Amino acid sequence: MEHPIQRRDFVTTMALGGLALAAAPSILSAQGAMPAKVKVALIGCGGRGTGALSQFIAACKILGIEPEVVALADAFDDRLQKINQTYKLPATKLFVGYDAYQKVMATDCAFVLMATPPAFRPVHFAAAVEAGKHCFVEKPVAVDPVGARAIIATGEKAKAKGLAVVAGTQRRHDASYLKNKALIEAGAIGAIRGGVVQWNGTVPWVRRRVAGESDGVYMNRNWVNFAELSGDHIVEQHIHNVDVAIWFLGRPPVSALGFGGRARRDSGNMFDFFSVDYDFGDAVHIHSQCRQITDTASRVGEFFTGAEGSCYGGGKVFTKKDVQVPDIKLDTGDAMVQEHVDLIRSAFNGKPLNDARQIAETNLAVIMGRMSAYTGELVRFADLLTNDKSPHYNFKFAIGPKDFETGNVKLPAEVPPIPGKA
């Protein structure tokens, strides 16, 4: 990904030439300048979607652009009505159901924000790119290898169309992380030789089943506790920290060998904890540790040991070298707003960002860790990305996004996998 601090100036004219920029004429002025207004739609109106839309609007204000929300979509009407208390859209711009994303793509929005449960992301992203929309895709972008590879393929289509794609890995848009990345590249701690990445916290929430509720409705409302929809918390949440390791090292891990289990969770089918050894090759190992258990100590972050020093992901750097890097000057101190600033700016300055492969590869890494812990096997990155002879290559969950559209959802057993028997 192009360094965000290198994308500060607006481009007032663009020589489009042969570039197939798939933006509607109303988005760009005749000269290709930054527009006065942008139209945006949201798919997934829960807590993350609500936050993403407000952050997109804040980014527009920073850029001096007027945002117009033209569509809201969710599987459930109550979520739509709640968020619409803020935006007050007419009923004709509110779309309900598992096929609501298709109706969003038929609108004249320039940007689509995707914040449904992660399992739906490959389908929604493909539809958005097909419709020529710039995309914010919240992390994670898939729950299985088949879905992650679909994101890569769609990302290539977005690139050919000149569409901007930014993923919700906001640490890559955070000044403290960007500075430490620059220091590492400048040799401040020498080559990274190892480290630890952690997300130790509690179960975010549980939605109990309501009498008469269908399997599909119950699973979706309680999605954060089902691996089929969230990918398990190593994928849904811990992806942030593993992404930092991949970003700082500049490559994905070669393999993963991990374990995990369930001690207290009483909803869904996921693990409470994971411990994974990520082998990055060249004798570099990163220990991944994540836990969701209530009333336990919390620790979230990253720490790396280099040949000549060490550093926290976005914190203190321990070095005896006098290494200087340029100041990091961003538009805002809020990385979750900055990522939208970078998305919008890149859509109009002739250098559209495209995070699709980057986020998909990180997504594959955390899926790899989960699969190793679930099965007890050593799993290689190539087994998920390129080695179609591997038994892991074509793995996908038995319940997928299209099953929700057709109503063909049967609740899986609410028990975790058993390593050695999974």
C-alpha positions in Angstrom: 0.0 0.0 0.0 1.2 3.5 -0.8 2.3 5.3 2.3 -0.6 7.5 3.5 1.7 10.5 4.3 2.6 10.6 0.6 -1.0 11.3 -0.4 -1.5 14.7 1.1 -2.1 17.0 -1.9 -5.3 17.0 -4.0 -4.9 16.5 -7.7 -6.9 19.2 -9.5 -6.7 17.6 -12.9 -6.3 14.0 -14.0 -5.3 12.8 -17.4 -7.7 9.8 -17.6 -6.3 8.5 -20.9 -7.1 4.9 -21.2 -7.8 4.4 -17.5 -11.1 2.7 -17.0 -12.2 4.7 -14.1 -15.6 3.2 -13.1 -17.1 6.3 -11.4 -20.4 7.8 -12.3 -20.1 11.1 -14.2 -21.8 12.9 -11.3 -19.0 11.9 -9.0 -16.2 13.9 -10.8 -16.3 17.3 -12.3 -15.4 17.8 -15.9 -11.8 18.7 -14.9 -11.4 15.6 -12.6 -11.2 17.8 -9.5 -12.3 16.9 -6.0 -16.1 16.9 -6.0 -18.3 19.3 -3.9 -20.4 16.3 -2.8 -20.1 12.6 -2.6 -22.9 10.0 -2.2 -22.4 7.1 0.2 -24.4 4.0 1.1 -24.0 1.6 4.1 -24.6 -2.1 4.1 -24.8 -3.4 7.7 -26.3 -1.0 10.2 -25.1 -2.5 13.5 -22.5 -0.9 15.8 -19.6 -1.1 13.4 -21.6 0.1 10.4 -23.0 3.0 12.4 -19.4 4.0 13.4 -18.1 3.6 9.9 -20.7 5.9 8.4 -20.1 8.6 11.0 -16.3 8.3 10.4 -16.9 8.6 6.6 -18.9 11.8 7.2 -16.2 13.2 9.5 -13.6 12.5 6.7 -15.7 14.4 4.2 -15.8 17.4 6.5 -12.0 17.3 6.8 -11.8 17.2 3.0 -14.3 20.0 2.6 -16.8 17.7 0.8 -20.5 17.5 1.5 -21.6 13.9 2.2 -25.0 12.6 1.1 -26.2 9.3 2.5 -28.4 7.8 -0.2 -29.1 4.3 1.1 -29.0 2.2 4.2 -29.3 -1.6 4.1 -29.5 -4.3 6.7 -31.0 -7.8 7.2 -33.2 -6.4 10.0 -35.6 -3.5 9.9 -35.1 -2.6 13.6 -31.4 -1.8 12.9 -32.4 0.3 9.9 -34.9 2.2 11.9 -32.5 2.9 14.7 -29.7 4.3 12.5 -32.3 6.2 10.5 -33.2 8.2 13.5 -30.0 10.1 12.8 -30.1 10.2 8.9 -33.9 10.4 8.4 -33.9 8.9 4.9 -37.3 8.2 3.2 -38.5 4.6 3.2 -37.5 4.3 -0.5 -33.9 4.5 0.5 -34.1 1.9 3.3 -33.5 -1.7 2.1 -34.2 -4.7 4.3 -33.3 -8.3 3.9 -30.3 -10.5 2.8 -30.7 -9.2 -0.7 -30.7 -5.6 0.3 -27.1 -5.1 -0.9 -28.2 -5.7 -4.4 -30.7 -2.7 -4.2 -27.9 -0.6 -2.8 -25.8 -1.3 -5.9 -28.6 0.0 -8.1 -28.4 3.4 -6.5 -26.2 6.3 -7.6 -23.9 6.1 -4.6 -20.2 6.5 -5.3 -19.0 4.8 -2.1 -20.2 1.7 -0.4 -19.3 0.9 3.2 -19.5 -2.8 4.1 -20.0 -3.7 7.8 -22.1 -6.8 7.9 -20.9 -10.0 9.6 -17.6 -10.9 7.8 -19.0 -14.0 6.0 -21.0 -11.8 3.7 -18.1 -9.6 2.6 -16.9 -11.5 -0.5 -20.4 -11.4 -2.0 -21.0 -7.8 -1.2 -17.6 -6.7 -2.4 -18.0 -8.5 -5.7 -21.4 -6.8 -6.2 -20.0 -3.4 -5.4 -17.1 -3.6 -7.8 -19.3 -5.0 -10.5 -21.5 -1.9 -10.0 -18.5 0.5 -10.1 -18.5 1.6 -6.5 -15.5 2.7 -4.4 -15.4 0.5 -1.4 -14.7 0.5 2.3 -14.5 -3.1 3.4 -14.5 -3.6 7.1 -12.1 -6.3 8.4 -12.1 -9.2 8.3 -13.1 -9.7 4.7 -13.7 -13.5 4.8 -14.0 -16.4 7.1 -12.5 -19.2 5.0 -9.8 -19.6 2.3 -12.3 -19.7 -0.6 -13.8 -16.3 0.5 -10.4 -14.7 1.0 -9.2 -15.7 -2.5 -12.5 -14.3 -3.9 -11.5 -11.0 -2.3 -8.2 -11.0 -4.1 -9.9 -11.8 -7.5 -12.4 -9.0 -7.0 -9.7 -6.6 -5.9 -8.0 -7.2 -9.3 -11.3 -6.2 -11.0 -11.5 -3.1 -8.9 -7.9 -2.2 -9.9 -8.8 -2.6 -13.6 -11.7 -0.3 -13.1 -9.8 2.4 -11.2 -11.8 1.9 -8.0 -10.5 2.7 -4.6 -10.6 0.0 -2.0 -9.7 0.5 1.7 -9.9 -2.1 4.4 -10.6 -1.4 8.1 -7.1 -2.0 9.4 -6.8 1.4 10.9 -3.4 0.9 12.4 -2.0 1.4 8.9 -3.5 4.9 9.0 -2.2 5.7 12.5 0.7 8.2 12.9 2.4 6.3 15.7 2.4 3.0 13.8 3.5 4.7 10.6 6.4 6.3 12.4 7.6 3.0 13.9 7.2 1.3 10.5 9.4 4.1 9.0 11.9 3.7 11.8 12.1 -0.1 11.2 12.6 0.4 7.5 15.4 2.9 8.4 17.2 0.3 10.5 16.4 1.6 14.0 16.1 -1.9 15.5 17.8 -3.9 12.8 16.0 -6.8 11.2 13.0 -8.1 13.1 13.9 -11.4 14.7 10.7 -12.2 16.6 7.8 -10.8 18.6 4.4 -11.2 20.1 1.0 -9.9 19.0 -1.9 -10.0 21.5 -5.6 -9.3 21.9 -6.7 -10.5 25.3 -10.1 -9.3 26.3 -13.7 -10.4 26.9 -16.6 -11.7 24.9 -17.9 -8.6 23.2 -21.6 -9.6 23.6 -24.0 -12.5 23.4 -27.5 -12.4 21.9 -29.7 -15.1 23.4 -32.2 -16.9 21.2 -35.7 -15.6 21.2 -38.7 -18.0 21.2 -39.8 -18.7 17.6 -36.7 -17.2 16.1 -35.4 -19.0 13.0 -31.9 -20.5 12.8 -30.8 -17.9 10.4 -32.1 -14.9 12.4 -30.6 -16.3 15.6 -27.2 -16.9 14.0 -27.1 -13.5 12.4 -28.1 -11.6 15.5 -25.5 -13.6 17.5 -23.0 -13.6 14.7 -19.9 -12.7 16.8 -20.2 -16.1 18.5 -20.4 -18.3 15.4 -17.3 -19.1 13.4 -19.4 -19.5 10.2 -20.2 -15.7 10.3 -17.3 -14.2 12.3 -14.4 -16.5 11.5 -13.8 -16.9 15.3 -12.3 -14.1 17.3 -8.7 -14.8 16.1 -10.1 -13.8 12.6 -12.6 -11.2 13.6 -10.7 -9.3 16.2 -7.1 -10.4 16.5 -6.6 -9.8 12.7 -5.5 -6.2 13.7 -2.4 -7.4 15.6 -1.4 -10.1 13.1 -1.7 -7.5 10.4 0.8 -5.3 12.1 3.3 -8.1 12.2 2.8 -8.8 8.5 3.1 -5.1 7.7 6.2 -4.5 9.7 7.9 -7.7 8.4 6.8 -7.0 4.9 5.6 -10.6 4.2 3.0 -13.1 5.3 3.9 -16.1 7.5 5.0 -19.3 6.0 3.1 -21.6 8.4 1.1 -21.7 11.6 1.1 -24.3 14.4 -1.4 -23.5 17.2 -3.8 -24.6 19.8 -6.8 -23.3 21.6 -9.9 -24.3 23.4 -13.1 -23.3 25.2 -13.5 -23.1 28.9 -16.4 -20.7 29.6 -18.1 -19.6 26.4 -21.8 -20.7 26.5 -23.0 -19.4 23.2 -22.1 -20.3 19.6 -19.3 -22.7 18.6 -16.0 -20.7 18.9 -12.9 -21.1 21.1 -12.2 -18.9 24.1 -8.5 -18.7 23.4 -5.8 -19.3 20.8 -2.0 -19.5 21.0 -0.3 -19.7 17.6 3.3 -19.9 16.5 3.6 -18.0 13.2 6.8 -19.0 11.3 7.8 -16.2 8.9 10.8 -18.0 7.6 14.4 -16.9 8.0 14.2 -18.1 11.7 11.6 -15.4 12.5 8.8 -16.5 14.8 5.9 -14.3 16.0 3.8 -15.6 18.9 0.1 -14.8 18.4 -2.0 -14.9 21.6 -5.7 -14.0 21.9 -8.4 -14.6 24.4 -12.1 -13.7 25.0 -12.8 -14.6 28.6 -14.8 -12.3 30.9 -13.1 -11.1 34.2 -9.6 -11.7 32.9 -6.7 -9.4 32.4 -6.7 -7.3 29.2 -3.8 -6.7 27.0 -3.9 -5.6 23.3 -0.9 -4.7 21.2 2.3 -5.8 19.5 6.0 -6.0 20.5 8.9 -6.8 18.2 12.5 -7.7 18.9 15.1 -6.7 16.3 18.7 -7.6 15.8 19.7 -4.1 17.3 16.7 -3.1 19.3 13.0 -3.5 19.9 9.7 -1.7 19.8 6.0 -1.7 20.5 3.8 -1.7 17.4 2.7 1.9 17.9 4.6 2.8 21.1 8.1 3.2 22.4 11.2 2.3 20.4 14.2 0.9 22.2 17.4 1.6 20.2 20.9 3.0 20.7 20.9 4.2 17.1 20.3 7.8 16.2 17.8 7.2 13.4 15.7 10.1 12.2 12.6 9.8 10.0 10.3 12.6 8.6 7.5 13.8 10.8 4.2 12.0 10.2 1.6 14.6 9.4 -1.9 13.2 8.9 -5.3 14.9 8.6 -6.6 13.7 11.9 -5.4 11.9 15.0 -8.3 9.5 14.7 -7.1 6.6 12.6 -10.6 5.3 12.0 -11.4 8.6 10.3 -8.1 8.9 8.6 -8.7 5.6 6.7 -11.8 7.2 5.2 -9.9 10.4 4.4 -7.3 8.3 2.5 -10.1 6.3 0.7 -11.9 9.4 -0.5 -8.8 11.3 -1.5 -7.4 8.4 -3.4 -10.7 7.9 -5.3 -10.2 11.3 -6.9 -6.5 12.0 -7.1 -5.7 9.5 -9.8 -4.0 7.1 -7.4 -6.8 4.8 -6.1 -5.7 2.7 -3.1 -6.4 -1.0 -3.4 -6.1 -2.9 -0.1 -7.8 -6.1 -1.4 -4.8 -8.4 -1.7 -3.2 -6.9 1.4 -6.2 -7.5 3.7 -7.0 -10.9 2.1 -3.5 -12.2 2.8 -3.7 -11.1 6.4 -7.1 -12.6 6.5 -5.6 -15.9 5.2 -2.9 -15.8 7.9 -5.5 -15.6 10.8 -7.6 -18.2 9.1 -4.5 -20.4 9.0 -4.0 -19.9 12.7 -7.6 -20.9 13.4 -7.4 -23.9 11.2 -4.3 -25.1 12.9 -5.8 -24.7 16.4 -9.1 -26.4 15.3 -7.4 -29.4 13.7 -4.1 -29.7 15.6 -2.3 -29.7 12.3 0.5 -27.5 11.0 -1.0 -25.4 8.2 1.0 -23.7 5.5 0.1 -20.3 4.0 0.5 -21.8 0.5 -2.1 -24.5 1.4 -4.7 -21.7 1.5 -3.4 -19.4 -1.2 -1.8 -21.4 -4.0 -1.6 -25.2 -3.3 -4.8 -26.5 -4.7 -3.7 -30.0 -3.9 -3.9 -29.3 -0.2 -7.0 -30.5 1.7 -7.2 -27.1 3.3 -7.3 -25.2 0.0 -11.0 -25.6 -0.8 -12.3 -25.4 2.8 -15.4 -23.4 3.2 -18.0 -23.4 5.9 -21.1 -25.4 5.3 -23.2 -22.3 5.9 -22.5 -19.4 3.6 -24.0 -16.0 2.7 -26.1 -17.3 -0.1 -27.8 -19.7 2.3 -29.1 -16.7 4.2 -30.5 -15.2 1.0 -32.3 -18.4 0.2 -33.4 -19.1 3.8 -31.5 -22.4 3.8 -29.8 -22.1 7.1 -29.6 -24.9 9.6 -28.1 -24.1 13.0 -24.7 -25.8 13.6 -24.1 -27.5 16.9 -23.1 -24.9 19.5 -20.0 -26.8 20.5 -16.3 -26.0 19.6 -14.2 -28.1 17.3 -12.0 -30.9 18.8 -8.3 -30.8 17.7 -7.3 -34.2 16.2 -10.9 -34.9 15.3 -12.1 -31.7 13.6 
